[in-house]
Amino acid sequence: MNKYQYTPKEWRSEYCGKDRIRISKISDKRRIATIAVKSRIMDEANARLIAAAPELLVALKAIKASLNQPVQHTGIRNGASCDILRGDARTAVEFASAAIAKAEG
């Protein structure tokens, strides 16, 4: 069991009224946090980042695990040596890309 417990994925952000943004679990709408809106652009960005937290954690764990595996080195491409990511590393990069896209909107 993890030392720190958090509400499992997936989270979303949405306006509740015109002066608050709620972060909630998608499946049962359980509230995670509420942000008072002072600067609409900045607060929306903060809400997206908070809502992406579970996916960011999964992506970081996948990247950490993939970096513990040796990378396959292949021959020469266009005069320079190149490394091919193993399947696990490629999946980790996909997780990270999806989480970053969610956080950035």
N, C-alpha and C positions, 0 to 999 in steps of 0.2 A: 504494500500500500504506500502511496506517495505521502510524504510528510505534509504537503500542502494540498488541500482539496479545493476544487473549483467546480462550478457548474459546467458539465460537459458541453461540447459543441452542439449545434451551431448557434451563434448569436446574431442578432440584427439590431440596427438602430432605426428609430422612427420617431417622428414628432408626436408628442402628446400635448395638445394645446399649442399655442404659438410661442411659448417661452420655455419649453422643456423638451429635451430629447431623451427618450427611454431606450436603454439597452436591455434586450430581453432574449430569452431562449426561444428559438424558432418553433420547436415542437409543441411546447405547452405555454408559451408566452410568459414564463416566469421572469419577473423583473430581476435584472442583475444590478443596474444602476440607473440613476436619473441625473441628467446634466441640465443645469439652469443655463439658458441661452443668453449670452451677453454679446458675443461676437459671432454672428451666424456662420460665417465662413470657417472660422477657427473651431468653433464648437462642433460643427458638422464633421470636420476633419478628425477632431478628437474622438467623436462618437464612432466614426468608421474604424479608427485604430483600435479602440476598446473592443468593438464588435468582432474584429479580426483576431483578437488575442488567442483564442483556442487554436485556430488554424496556424497562426504564427508559431505557437509552441510545438505543434505537430511537425511543422516544416523544419524548425530548428533541431528537433530530436532526430528527424530523418537525415538531415545534413550531417549532424554529429556522428550518427551511426555509419553513414556512407563514407565519411572521411577516415574511418578506422579500417577500411578495406583497401587493398592495393589497387591502384589504377592500372589498367592494361595499357601498355605502351605499344604503339604500332609504328610501322615504318615511316616513310617520308611523304609529305604532301606539299606540293609547291615548294620544294627545297627546304622545308622546315619539318622537324620532327613534330608529331602530334600525339596527344593523349586522347584516348576514347573513354568517356565516362562509362562505368559499369552500369547495369540496369538499376541498381539501388540508388546510385548517385543521380541518375537521370530522373528517377521518380522523386527524389528529394528536391531536385531543382524545380520540378513541376509543382510540388506542394508549395515550395517557397514562392514561386511566381504567382500562384493562385491567391495565396495569403496576402502578398504585397498588393496585388490588384484590388482585393477586397478592402484593404486598409486605405489605399489611395483613392478609392471610389472609381 
